[in-house]
Amino acid sequence: MKQKLAIVGVFLTAVALILFFATKSKAPPAGGEDAPQKGGDPQAKPLVAPDSKPGQITEISFVYSTEKQDWIQNAVAGFSQVQPGIKVTLIGKGSLEASAAILDGTLAPTLYSPADSLIANLLADDWTTKTGTKLYESDPAPLLLSPLVFAVWKDRADALTAKTDGVLTWKAIREAVISPKGWPAVGGKSSWGFVKLGQTDPTRSNSGLQALLSMSLEYYGKTSGLTVEDLLDEKYQRWIKDLERAVGKFEASTGTFMTDMIRFGPSKYDIALVYESLAVSQLENAQGRWGSLRLYYPPTTLWSDHPVMLLETKALTAAQREAGKLLVAYLRSTPVQSSALRFGFRPADPSVPMKVTEGPDPFAKLAQYGLSLELPAAAPAPDGAVVRNLLTMWSRVMAK
């Protein structure tokens, strides 16, 4: 019996030793089961919240205006290589649509970048009115710059600028629009018919809102300081309505009518209000189809500055705040800012030269069609109350 018990004891001891070493060989590395493995980018510094486990992925969402989609996607792909511990979910939406969704709580992104500060100011004002709190703590940093431009078929532009030394103004456009004679009223051909203006709906698209602001500034001869009181003047409202009569259909997307302008030529649009960056991407394709398509800059420049803001919502965590700051810093770094030129944008950082170091330079290539590095003075974005009343005024005037 004693011999059998000894054999059983030896057997159990052997089993115990086997289980011990097997378990030890599968144990996680020091720092927990989610500890990061060696290797990868030596500059990568995964972000970890104070109360999280080492190696934990921090997820952030970034809602951005679709005009800059190619640049954003390219830049964030690079950021993910440098910061593998941060997962960025990109959501492209129109600026006004995205702002409405943030305001009603449908969207709660970590970062938001509309097309310009007009939208940022409007959202911030509406957010404070609704919640009594600030949507963001510090002033949004601009990511890219793109001015509003007139894209015009050259023969039409020659007629409109004959009396203004080559400068295209809203006053000249209005003169052509209000005449029952159409283009012949300003020296154009009768075969051109009436003036056809392409512009988006200001209540649905940022470029349409910029166009409306541009008209308003020229009417009052201002480069800044538009007030709510200015918008109440009946003569000014009639002036706006006169111009908007030239728009056959207010599109929701700037890209839509820019594409149609090239596809159908002056039979559909003589003039279009577009972002310079969009024109850069399409301008060469237009040449030779319906004559020469050229760019003209309004007397006062309006910038799409693509501000980026870290939204101080209740859902924001400490780790997400730090991750968002790292992404903003990366997007504003010199190499990423320089890459904007390849996508038709101007760097927001004034220290970055307007010179493409790799690949073709669209600004040099398209200068023959009116693309210019030198621009008129730029108007700052008015505050949210002015923007809101500008939209209200337009809706009331166009409903009459």
PENOR-V605536 format. One record per residue. N is the residue number from 1. RES is the residue in one letter. NEAR is the number of other ideal C-beta (glycine too) atoms within 10 Angstrom. D_LAST is the distance of its C-alpha to the last C-alpha in Angstrom with 1 decimal. Layout:
# PENOR-V605536
N/RES/NEAR/D_LAST  N/RES/NEAR/D_LAST
This chain:
# PENOR-V605536
1/M/5/109.1  2/K/6/108.7  3/Q/6/108.4  4/K/8/105.6  5/L/9/103.7  6/A/10/104.0  7/I/10/102.6  8/V/9/99.6  9/G/10/99.1  10/V/10/99.1  11/F/10/96.6  12/L/10/94.1  13/T/10/94.4  14/A/10/93.6  15/V/10/90.5  16/A/10/89.3  17/L/10/89.7  18/I/10/87.9  19/L/10/84.9  20/F/10/84.9  21/F/9/84.7  22/A/9/82.2  23/T/9/79.8  24/K/8/80.3  25/S/7/79.5  26/K/6/76.0  27/A/8/75.1  28/P/9/71.9  29/P/12/72.2  30/A/7/72.4  31/G/11/69.1  32/G/11/68.2  33/E/9/67.3  34/D/13/63.9  35/A/12/65.6  36/P/16/64.3  37/Q/7/66.7  38/K/5/68.1  39/G/6/66.8  40/G/11/63.4  41/D/10/61.7  42/P/6/64.0  43/Q/8/61.1  44/A/14/59.2  45/K/13/59.0  46/P/15/57.7  47/L/18/55.8  48/V/17/57.2  49/A/15/56.0  50/P/6/58.7  51/D/9/59.0  52/S/15/58.8  53/K/12/61.6  54/P/13/62.5  55/G/16/60.9  56/Q/17/57.9  57/I/15/54.7  58/T/24/51.7  59/E/14/48.4  60/I/23/45.1  61/S/19/41.6  62/F/21/39.4  63/V/24/35.7  64/Y/26/34.4  65/S/24/31.5  66/T/18/32.3  67/E/29/32.1  68/K/24/35.6  69/Q/13/37.1  70/D/15/40.0  71/W/23/41.1  72/I/23/40.8  73/Q/12/42.8  74/N/14/45.4  75/A/22/45.8  76/V/19/46.0  77/A/11/48.6  78/G/15/50.7  79/F/18/50.2  80/S/15/51.5  81/Q/11/54.7  82/V/14/55.2  83/Q/21/54.3  84/P/15/55.4  85/G/19/55.3  86/I/25/51.5  87/K/13/49.4  88/V/20/45.8  89/T/12/43.3  90/L/15/40.4  91/I/14/36.9  92/G/15/34.3  93/K/19/30.6  94/G/21/27.3  95/S/29/26.9  96/L/25/23.8  97/E/16/25.2  98/A/25/28.6  99/S/24/27.5  100/A/15/25.8  101/A/16/29.0  102/I/22/31.2  103/L/17/29.2  104/D/9/29.6  105/G/10/33.2  106/T/9/33.0  107/L/19/34.3  108/A/15/37.0  109/P/26/38.2  110/T/23/40.9  111/L/24/39.1  112/Y/29/35.5  113/S/28/34.3  114/P/30/30.6  115/A/30/29.6  116/D/28/29.3  117/S/21/29.5  118/L/29/25.8  119/I/25/25.9  120/A/28/29.3  121/N/22/28.2  122/L/26/25.1  123/L/25/27.4  124/A/19/30.2  125/D/17/28.0  126/D/18/26.7  127/W/21/30.2  128/T/13/31.8  129/T/12/29.3  130/K/12/30.1  131/T/11/33.8  132/G/7/35.0  133/T/10/36.8  134/K/11/36.4  135/L/22/35.5  136/Y/19/37.9  137/E/10/40.7  138/S/8/40.8  139/D/10/38.3  140/P/22/37.4  141/A/18/39.4  142/P/20/37.7  143/L/25/39.0  144/L/27/37.7  145/L/22/35.7  146/S/26/33.4  147/P/22/31.2  148/L/23/27.8  149/V/27/28.5  150/F/25/27.1  151/A/29/28.9  152/V/26/29.0  153/W/21/31.2  154/K/13/33.7  155/D/16/33.5  156/R/24/29.8  157/A/23/30.4  158/D/14/33.3  159/A/22/31.0  160/L/26/28.4  161/T/17/31.1  162/A/13/33.5  163/K/13/32.7  164/T/12/32.4  165/D/6/35.8  166/G/11/34.5  167/V/14/31.8  168/L/23/28.4  169/T/17/25.6  170/W/22/21.8  171/K/15/22.3  172/A/18/24.2  173/I/23/21.7  174/R/20/18.9  175/E/16/21.3  176/A/25/21.8  177/V/21/18.2  178/I/14/17.0  179/S/14/20.1  180/P/6/20.2  181/K/11/23.7  182/G/17/22.8  183/W/22/25.7  184/P/15/28.2  185/A/16/26.3  186/V/20/27.6  187/G/12/30.9  188/G/21/30.1  189/K/12/31.4  190/S/9/29.7  191/S/7/30.6  192/W/19/28.1  193/G/14/25.2  194/F/17/21.8  195/V/27/21.4  196/K/21/20.7  197/L/22/19.8  198/G/27/20.7  199/Q/27/19.1  200/T/27/18.9  201/D/19/16.1  202/P/24/16.6  203/T/16/16.4  204/R/16/19.2  205/S/25/21.3  206/N/24/22.9  207/S/30/22.9  208/G/24/19.1  209/L/26/19.2  210/Q/27/21.9  211/A/28/20.1  212/L/23/17.3  213/L/23/20.1  214/S/20/21.9  215/M/24/19.2  216/S/23/19.0  217/L/22/22.8  218/E/20/23.2  219/Y/20/20.8  220/Y/14/22.9  221/G/8/26.1  222/K/14/26.9  223/T/16/28.8  224/S/12/28.4  225/G/12/27.5  226/L/22/23.7  227/T/14/22.9  228/V/15/20.3  229/E/9/20.4  230/D/19/19.5  231/L/19/16.1  232/L/11/15.2  233/D/13/15.7  234/E/8/12.9  235/K/8/14.7  236/Y/17/14.9  237/Q/17/11.2  238/R/11/10.7  239/W/20/13.8  240/I/21/12.5  241/K/13/9.5  242/D/16/12.2  243/L/22/14.5  244/E/20/12.4  245/R/14/12.0  246/A/20/15.7  247/V/23/15.5  248/G/14/16.1  249/K/13/16.2  250/F/18/15.9  251/E/21/19.4  252/A/16/20.8  253/S/16/24.0  254/T/28/24.9  255/G/18/28.1  256/T/14/26.5  257/F/28/24.9  258/M/25/27.9  259/T/14/30.1  260/D/16/28.1  261/M/25/28.2  262/I/20/31.9  263/R/13/32.4  264/F/13/30.4  265/G/16/30.4  266/P/18/28.3  267/S/11/27.5  268/K/16/24.8  269/Y/25/24.3  270/D/28/25.5  271/I/24/24.6  272/A/28/24.1  273/L/25/23.7  274/V/26/26.4  275/Y/26/29.1  276/E/26/32.3  277/S/24/34.3  278/L/21/32.4  279/A/26/32.9  280/V/23/36.6  281/S/16/37.1  282/Q/17/35.5  283/L/26/36.2  284/E/13/39.7  285/N/12/38.7  286/A/21/36.3  287/Q/15/38.9  288/G/9/40.3  289/R/12/37.9  290/W/16/35.5  291/G/14/37.0  292/S/17/36.8  293/L/26/34.0  294/R/24/34.1  295/L/22/32.6  296/Y/18/31.2  297/Y/20/30.7  298/P/24/27.9  299/P/17/29.5  300/T/19/29.0  301/T/18/29.9  302/L/25/28.1  303/W/24/30.6  304/S/30/30.3  305/D/26/33.4  306/H/30/33.6  307/P/24/34.9  308/V/24/37.1  309/M/22/37.6  310/L/24/40.1  311/L/22/38.4  312/E/13/40.4  313/T/18/39.7  314/K/6/42.4  315/A/11/43.3  316/L/16/44.4  317/T/15/48.2  318/A/12/50.5  319/A/21/51.4  320/Q/23/47.8  321/R/17/47.0  322/E/16/50.0  323/A/25/49.1  324/G/24/45.5  325/K/13/46.9  326/L/19/49.3  327/L/23/46.6  328/V/19/44.5  329/A/12/47.6  330/Y/17/48.4  331/L/25/45.0  332/R/17/45.3  333/S/17/48.9  334/T/12/49.8  335/P/11/50.6  336/V/21/47.4  337/Q/21/45.3  338/S/18/47.1  339/S/21/46.3  340/A/25/42.6  341/L/23/43.1  342/R/17/44.2  343/F/20/40.8  344/G/25/38.9  345/F/25/38.2  346/R/23/39.6  347/P/21/41.8  348/A/20/40.4  349/D/18/43.9  350/P/10/44.5  351/S/7/48.2  352/V/19/47.8  353/P/11/48.2  354/M/13/45.7  355/K/11/48.5  356/V/16/49.0  357/T/11/52.6  358/E/9/52.7  359/G/9/51.2  360/P/9/48.9  361/D/15/46.8  362/P/20/43.3  363/F/18/42.5  364/A/13/45.5  365/K/14/45.1  366/L/19/41.5  367/A/13/41.9  368/Q/11/42.2  369/Y/18/38.6  370/G/22/37.3  371/L/20/37.8  372/S/15/39.0  373/L/10/40.8  374/E/5/40.0  375/L/16/36.5  376/P/14/34.6  377/A/9/34.2  378/A/15/32.2  379/A/21/29.6  380/P/14/30.3  381/A/22/27.7  382/P/23/26.1  383/D/16/26.7  384/G/20/25.0  385/A/14/23.1  386/V/23/21.4  387/V/25/20.6  388/R/16/19.1  389/N/18/16.8  390/L/23/15.9  391/L/19/14.8  392/T/13/12.9  393/M/21/11.2  394/W/24/10.3  395/S/12/9.0  396/R/10/6.7  397/V/17/5.6  398/M/16/5.5  399/A/6/3.8  400/K/7/0.0
